Amino acid sequence: MTERHIVIMAGGAGTRFWPASRARFPKQFLTIGGDRSMLRATVDRVVERHSIDRVWVVTGQHHAEHAAKMLPELPQDNLLVEPAARNTAPCIAWATEVIAQRSPDARVAVLPADHHIGDPQAFLTALDAAFDAAAEHIVLFGIVPDRPETGYGYIQRGTRSGGTDARPVHEVTRFVEKPDLPTAQQYLEAGDYLWNGGMFVYAVGVMTREIDALMPELGAGIRACVHDGKLDEVYPTLPSISIDYGVMERSSSTRVIPTRFDWSDVGSWDAAMDIYPRDEAGNVIRGDAEVVDVRNSYVQSDGRRLVAVVGLEDVIVVDTPDAVLVVRRGQSQSVKKVVEALRKKGRQDLL
């Protein structure tokens, strides 16, 4: 039987969820939407059906210690620590080559460590279908949209090319960047546009072939890293590019499988608010906080004091031991501008 492996990408800069996340403690290590870190929850979902020795975590040097502590059962060799951050294409190419050494015919699922999935069983069913369909293609998860969303990229599905009646697989017509609201509404009404969930499955030979054809410099560099023992020397010189730009959007071997389950990439504090139940005033309150005459707001206290909010609406308040964030809802994507301002001022203690 073809081996199935899971690669979990666990890098990140820790900017979108500042001040709770930092460069050395990015979003996947936070507890968002549950009672475990997002990394821990991601691993727990997949080990229901996959052995832990076929789970791989790719992370950075500053994050490896946190990942190891959160996943004590993960085999040491399965924690791949990048000597330098080079975006997702090198990360995936490296993991693919390492897995190919162990199992040349393996199929691999790539999952981000920091996504929220509210229906694990529906996710696992979709994952099985993607594994089954990935003999000759890179099979992407396309989340069937339920609203006009401007925060996600989209995949336009084309003609059905395989799968089953319950889980059809389609050709990919095109990838689309994050749209404005009127365009997102058009996509929803058209019915053939899917959210790009950033998750996909492939056979190692297929991904290796596509990287060699579309990014030969990356393919040669990864082989030098893995087979010639030049990881520290070569990896930092690899092209820094996402797998979407480097491979997916240029490959004729991509396919998409429409999926339906509760999913969010939790890309901002606004998105985090959407995955929690709200009180009768539409608020999400986490930690030691009191609110009076507050509506439709998110208040989180991770610090050592009570946080009180009075007479406000549509705000996000996040308290930590050394910093407090207050931002209007709908503008939390701009939190990274605060991080950039702190960086320019040399405030490394807050980054």
C-alpha positions in Angstrom: 0.0 0.0 0.0 1.3 3.5 -0.9 2.5 5.3 2.2 0.8 8.4 3.2 2.8 11.2 4.8 1.8 14.5 6.3 4.0 17.6 6.1 3.0 20.5 8.5 4.4 23.9 7.8 5.1 25.7 11.0 7.0 28.8 10.2 5.9 32.4 10.5 6.9 35.9 11.5 4.4 36.5 14.3 3.1 39.8 13.0 -0.6 39.4 12.4 -1.4 38.4 16.0 0.9 40.8 17.7 1.1 41.4 20.7 0.2 37.8 21.6 2.5 36.4 18.8 6.1 37.4 18.3 8.8 36.5 15.9 10.0 33.7 18.1 6.4 32.6 19.1 4.2 32.9 16.0 0.5 32.1 15.6 0.8 28.3 15.4 1.9 28.2 19.0 -1.1 30.2 20.3 -4.3 28.7 21.6 -6.9 30.1 19.2 -10.3 28.5 18.7 -9.8 25.6 21.2 -8.0 24.4 24.2 -4.7 23.5 22.5 -2.1 25.3 20.4 -2.9 25.4 16.7 0.1 23.3 16.0 -0.9 20.7 18.6 -4.5 20.7 17.2 -3.2 20.2 13.6 -1.2 17.2 14.6 -3.9 15.7 16.7 -6.3 15.8 13.8 -4.1 13.9 11.4 -2.8 11.2 13.9 -6.4 9.9 14.2 -5.7 8.1 10.9 -1.9 8.5 10.3 1.0 7.2 12.3 3.1 9.9 14.0 6.2 8.5 12.4 4.7 9.7 9.0 4.1 13.2 10.3 6.7 15.8 9.5 6.9 19.4 10.9 9.0 22.0 9.0 9.9 25.0 11.2 12.5 27.6 11.7 15.5 27.7 14.0 13.9 30.0 16.5 10.7 27.9 16.6 12.2 24.4 16.8 12.4 24.3 20.6 8.7 25.3 21.0 7.6 22.7 18.4 9.6 19.9 20.0 8.1 20.7 23.4 4.6 20.8 22.1 5.1 17.5 20.2 7.2 15.3 22.4 6.0 12.2 20.6 7.2 13.4 17.2 10.3 11.5 16.1 13.3 13.8 16.3 14.2 13.2 12.6 10.7 14.3 11.6 11.3 17.8 12.8 12.9 19.6 9.9 14.5 22.8 11.0 15.2 25.3 8.3 18.6 27.1 8.6 16.9 30.2 7.0 13.4 31.2 6.2 12.9 30.8 2.4 9.1 30.7 2.0 7.0 27.7 1.2 8.5 26.3 -2.1 11.9 25.4 -0.6 10.2 24.2 2.6 8.0 21.8 0.6 10.7 20.7 -1.8 13.0 19.8 1.1 10.3 17.8 2.9 9.4 16.0 -0.3 13.1 15.0 -1.0 13.5 13.8 2.6 10.3 11.7 2.4 11.3 10.3 -1.0 14.5 8.9 0.5 12.4 6.8 2.9 9.5 6.0 0.5 9.9 6.9 -3.2 6.3 6.1 -4.0 4.8 8.0 -1.0 2.0 10.5 -1.3 2.2 13.6 0.8 -0.3 16.0 2.2 0.9 19.5 3.0 -1.0 21.4 5.8 -0.4 24.7 7.4 0.0 24.5 11.2 -2.2 27.5 11.9 -5.6 26.9 10.4 -8.8 26.3 12.3 -10.9 23.3 11.3 -14.1 23.0 13.2 -15.2 19.6 11.7 -12.2 17.2 11.9 -14.0 14.2 10.6 -15.2 16.0 7.5 -11.7 17.2 7.0 -10.3 13.7 7.3 -12.8 12.4 4.8 -11.8 15.0 2.3 -8.1 14.3 3.0 -8.7 10.6 2.2 -10.3 11.5 -1.1 -7.4 13.8 -2.0 -4.9 11.1 -1.3 -6.8 8.7 -3.5 -6.9 11.2 -6.3 -3.2 12.2 -6.1 -1.5 9.5 -8.2 -0.7 11.8 -11.1 -1.7 15.2 -10.0 -1.3 17.8 -7.3 -4.7 17.9 -5.7 -5.7 21.1 -4.0 -8.4 21.6 -1.4 -10.9 24.1 -2.7 -13.2 25.2 0.2 -16.8 25.8 -1.1 -17.5 29.4 -0.1 -20.5 30.4 2.0 -20.1 34.2 1.8 -18.3 36.8 -0.4 -14.9 36.7 1.3 -12.2 39.3 0.4 -9.5 37.8 2.7 -8.8 34.6 0.7 -7.4 33.7 -2.7 -9.7 31.7 -5.0 -9.4 28.7 -7.4 -11.8 28.6 -10.3 -12.6 25.0 -11.0 -13.0 23.7 -14.5 -14.2 20.4 -16.1 -14.5 17.4 -13.9 -11.6 15.1 -14.5 -12.0 12.2 -12.0 -12.9 11.4 -8.4 -16.3 10.0 -7.3 -19.8 11.5 -7.5 -19.4 12.3 -3.8 -15.9 13.7 -4.2 -15.4 14.9 -7.7 -12.0 16.2 -8.9 -11.8 19.1 -11.3 -9.2 20.7 -13.5 -8.0 24.1 -12.4 -9.1 27.0 -14.7 -7.1 29.7 -12.9 -6.0 31.0 -9.5 -7.2 34.4 -8.4 -5.7 36.8 -5.8 -7.8 38.2 -3.0 -10.7 40.1 -4.7 -12.6 43.2 -3.7 -16.1 42.7 -2.3 -18.1 43.1 -5.5 -15.8 40.6 -7.3 -16.1 38.2 -4.3 -19.9 38.5 -4.6 -19.7 37.6 -8.3 -17.5 34.6 -7.5 -20.1 33.4 -4.9 -22.9 33.7 -7.4 -21.0 32.0 -10.2 -20.6 28.8 -8.2 -17.4 27.6 -9.7 -15.0 29.6 -7.5 -13.5 28.0 -4.4 -11.5 29.4 -1.6 -7.8 28.4 -1.8 -7.3 26.5 1.5 -3.5 26.3 1.1 -3.7 22.5 1.6 -2.8 19.9 -1.1 -1.8 16.4 -1.7 0.7 14.9 -4.2 2.8 11.9 -5.0 6.5 12.7 -4.3 7.4 11.9 -7.9 4.9 14.4 -9.3 6.0 17.2 -7.0 9.7 16.5 -7.8 8.9 16.5 -11.5 7.1 19.8 -11.4 9.8 21.5 -9.3 12.5 20.3 -11.7 10.5 21.5 -14.7 9.4 24.9 -13.3 12.1 25.7 -10.7 15.2 23.7 -11.7 17.5 25.8 -9.5 15.4 24.9 -6.5 15.4 21.2 -7.4 19.1 21.1 -7.8 19.7 23.0 -4.6 17.5 20.7 -2.6 19.3 17.7 -3.8 22.6 19.3 -2.7 21.0 19.9 0.7 19.7 16.4 1.1 22.2 14.1 -0.7 25.4 16.1 -0.4 25.0 17.3 3.2 25.0 21.0 2.3 21.8 22.1 4.0 23.4 24.9 6.0 25.4 26.1 3.1 22.9 25.8 0.2 19.4 26.3 1.8 19.9 30.0 2.6 20.7 30.6 -1.0 17.6 29.0 -2.5 15.0 31.2 -4.1 12.5 32.6 -1.6 9.2 32.0 -3.3 5.8 30.5 -2.4 4.7 27.2 -3.7 1.7 28.9 -5.3 3.8 31.3 -7.4 6.6 28.8 -8.0 4.6 25.7 -8.9 0.8 25.7 -8.6 0.0 28.7 -10.8 2.4 27.5 -13.5 1.7 23.7 -13.5 -0.6 21.8 -15.8 -0.8 19.0 -13.2 -2.9 20.7 -10.6 -6.4 19.6 -9.8 -8.9 20.8 -7.2 -11.3 18.9 -5.0 -14.3 20.9 -3.7 -14.6 20.4 0.1 -17.1 21.5 2.7 -16.1 21.8 6.3 -15.7 24.6 8.9 -12.4 26.2 8.0 -10.5 29.4 8.5 -6.9 30.4 7.9 -7.3 32.7 11.0 -5.4 35.4 9.3 -6.2 38.2 11.7 -7.7 39.1 15.1 -11.0 39.7 13.2 -10.9 36.2 11.9 -10.1 34.8 15.3 -13.2 36.5 16.6 -15.3 34.7 14.0 -14.4 31.2 15.3 -15.6 31.8 18.9 -19.1 31.8 20.2 -20.4 35.2 21.1 -22.4 36.4 24.1 -25.8 38.1 23.8 -24.1 41.4 22.9 -22.0 39.9 20.2 -18.8 40.0 22.2 -16.0 37.4 22.6 -14.4 37.7 26.0 -11.3 35.7 26.8 -9.3 35.8 30.1 -9.8 38.1 33.0 -11.9 40.9 31.5 -15.0 42.8 32.3 -17.1 44.7 29.7 -19.9 47.2 30.3 -22.1 48.6 27.5 -19.8 46.9 24.9 -21.0 45.3 21.7 -19.6 43.3 18.9 -16.1 43.3 20.3 -13.2 41.0 21.1 -11.5 41.4 24.4 -8.6 39.1 25.5 -6.5 39.4 28.6 -3.3 37.3 28.6 -1.6 39.7 31.0 -1.5 39.8 34.8 -4.3 42.3 35.3 -8.0 42.8 34.8 -8.9 44.4 31.5 -12.1 46.6 31.6 -13.8 48.0 28.5 -16.7 50.4 28.7 -19.0 52.0 26.2 -17.3 50.8 23.0 -18.5 48.9 19.9 -16.6 47.0 17.2 -13.2 47.0 18.8 -10.5 44.5 19.5 -8.5 44.7 22.7 -5.6 42.3 23.4 -3.6 42.6 26.6 -0.3 40.9 27.2 2.3 41.4 30.0 4.3 43.9 28.0 2.0 45.4 25.4 -1.7 46.2 24.7 -3.4 46.4 21.3 -6.5 48.4 20.7 -7.8 48.3 17.1 -11.2 48.9 15.4 -12.7 45.7 14.0 -12.1 45.4 10.3 -8.7 47.0 10.6 -6.7 44.2 12.3 -4.9 43.3 9.1 -3.0 46.5 9.7 -1.5 45.3 13.0 1.6 44.3 11.0 2.1 48.1 10.5 2.6 48.4 14.2 5.2 45.7 14.1 7.0 47.4 11.3 7.0 50.7 13.2 8.4 49.0 16.3 11.1 47.4 14.1 12.1 50.8 12.7 12.4 52.2 16.2 14.6 49.2 17.3 12.1 47.9 19.8 13.4 44.3 19.5 12.1 43.6 23.0 8.5 43.8 21.6 9.1 41.9 18.4 
